[in-house]
């Protein structure tokens, strides 16, 4: 019996069409649009001007404040303009447009692929390096990694957890990376262990990736204190709190952070980026993106430079077919439908999913039948059937006391609802409003 | 048998009398004085409980009106000057008058002017659609048309026009309570000074993009060319973030600005048709004219 979290969860069809496809390097595009806001927190501030010549890996925007991230150029060329571009949120955000002429890496970036096991930096230097390299959580939340590693005073990390779960249907980016770079990921884990001052690391992988589990177990046996946990295939197993519960049995308190229970968790993609930053001096300028969907000819895992337009990736995987209903950035459960295909790839882009018309369409909402399925599947133990009407009626006090802020927007409730009620839509809207109230209260 | 009934009646009467005496003294002891004028003021208020005054309901406004020394910042937009005058009479104070206001929609992006670029099949709510993306058209600022404002209106003064996809505000029914202003996630509704004959002149656009981008997404978008600003003799028009704004307190309805607008984003409503200057396509746009 595999380990898992105990509260709620659903099991949507896995549809891992691109599983087993190797990570192909995607050609450097002619123009990239590098968004200044690719992370949680304040947008970075551009430090290059129009016309400036930049090299691959050169810093082009600096993080503003503590919760932010640096942004580097992903190509070599000239900054053609700094302008707003529509991003995955559907709104226009500032981006640096660079026209690529070559692919010449900046100063002392090591581009060889040799495995470098020796960790030369100390803990503080590692955290600093990660900050400089603009590394954020690549699982999708894009939380700046250096902030996670700076454990607050009075708290102590006991374990490092590495998230190789990839519970979203369709996506295989993390899976492909684990098969491709197990040695590098192990060194990345050692680096993070050193930075956090912990001796134990646990890697969680869903049981539908037996090849990755076997490979990671083989590599982990060379290191002490690194353990691979095969986990039950259940969505949202890859949710940070769910993963922590499954592996350690510890429960992150409501409103708390994983470090409150002595755990810090990173996605495998992030761990690999940490390896490259610390050992190879390479900032975060590319990532693995799955391009998939039932009517895409060649589902693939690409290593993509940040800022590459999504349309190019779709073209490379076989193009857009007639009956495509939605283009989704991310997975089918938590991803965002894109309004246009010319959206640049950002640090948080784990996949591009093309849904067919019938898959993408939403059924007409019917009245609630009080079956309670949404309550049963909520991994956070909330009551979505109740939160939705409360949100519709703007009962913000009540929403707060019903712990709406614990919702992680996994969408299990909307997925399971037999009446096709848009539970998550309203819960999210209520969460936004309550969040605003809480923030304004804190300011006072 | 009879005696039992008599005893019962007597004992119950006695009990009632004792309770009455106790209750009388308790009531005297715990009596809360309430200004009788609160009831009088409340009776004058429209009992709409719309919250337009900023209070939870009419009773709360009445209490505050009676307790406060002056009428500063206290006004019932629904009742308007007449109701406030009557309240002033009740309270023996000098009445304050305010210009009547009317809600207008600062977007004229009808289906015709603002072509669709994507299809939204999610929940029909402006707030939710707005949180998910910029909308079905290329405009990041325009009306979604799902009618959060219509739902918020307690006075039945709004409806969504099927052909334009935009809300229509009834001049007669609108009380300027401001519920729609709060309901709109894009802040498209503004309360403006109400002129006689419901004359209106305003920039029916909220797009802050640069001219070219705005024009591309909507043919009647304000492109921030500042022609109207230059022609205005009353300094009523300001340009901020590529968007012109006509201050309804300073505007004198001279109508110089509207013909200047190259994209017809300045709307004139309720004026007699100008004969010579404006060709049919310019200026007056019948689509947002109220039909009541």
Interface residues (C-beta under 8 A of the other chain):
Chain A: X84 X86 X89 X90 X91 X92 X336 X337 X339 X340 X360 X361 X362 X365 X422 X425 X426 X428 X429 X432
Chain B: X117 X118 X121 X122 X123 X125 X127 X128 X131 X132 X133 X134 X135 X140 X209
